[in-house]
């Protein structure tokens, strides 16, 4: 005797559909509750909706749950090395507070604010040619970076000795690359105390050809006081065979860093940086100046002029991005960087994984 399967009634189908809707509504309600408890979850989802697997997302604090939420977009927490990001098109940085953005402003210059609070920024790495550091002023003291004081009682050259440029006068007159704090966040930069009776003048060059020049300026937290003076940095960039490009940026009397950038032709260059202030009292000024040359890999967008003039693209790394947690910066790379910046580990970034350690 052959058994027959009972017919499914419309009522049963409806019940299943209602149960599925109820389950979906419960999941949405749970997601809403979690977003209200941690608003960054909503921001992370917002970034994920705009990002692609060719982008990189970084959470500045330890946030493994948010890293997992970003799948399939490569994401990390901590401080990954930033000197070679050629596999990626864009960088998204999500901070627990606006001040934590300082190391990224110092490395990439101005970014696009994604939220009103300044806790989420993005940079177009490929389009803006910010993927690959070829020169960093803070690493070149005594080689391609020299200084002198122009005017005043301490006027004269600043010869290089013991890792710094030794200008005449007290210790604070001596430019050097070191870590300073900006609104509580550490950044490695070129310490350059100005003078009220003249100027601290850097001469830089030869500088290799690059497609982007960027950095940030600021006054160390220890030097901040309510009536302190602003510090002005005037940059004159001279590419070989092209007109000079000038850029002036002011470090306001406040905590934190101010990003800056300039656009110049891709050619070997020299530069002059002139730093002045009307009142030098406690002006512990510091700046970064980084030159990038993008060499896009397969699948990375490039500007039209780069596509026509750059060398053949290198192949993209094989394998799918992943989200391994807790790895050190040294674990993140297996390639050799052509020109590692001294404020980054001497290995470039590899897609995926979580990072810990120091950016600068």
ABEGO torsion letter per residue (X at the ends): XBBBBBBBBAAAAAAAAAAAAAAAAAAAAAAAAAAAABAAAAAAAAAAAABBAABBBBBABBBAAAAAAAOABBBBBEBBBAABAAABABBBBBBABAAAAAAAAAAAEBBBBABAAGABBBBBAAAAGAABBABBAAAABGBABBBBBBEEAABEBBBBBGGBBBBBEBAAABBBBBBBBBGGBBBBBBBBBBBAAEBBBBBBOBBBBBABBBEBBBBBAAABBAABBBBBBBBBBBBBGBBBBBBBBBBBBBBEBBBBBBBBBBBBBBBBBBBBBABABGBBBBBBBBBBBBBBBBGBBBBAAAAAABBBBBBBBBEBBBBBBGBBAAAABABBBABBBAABBABBBBBEEBBBEBAX
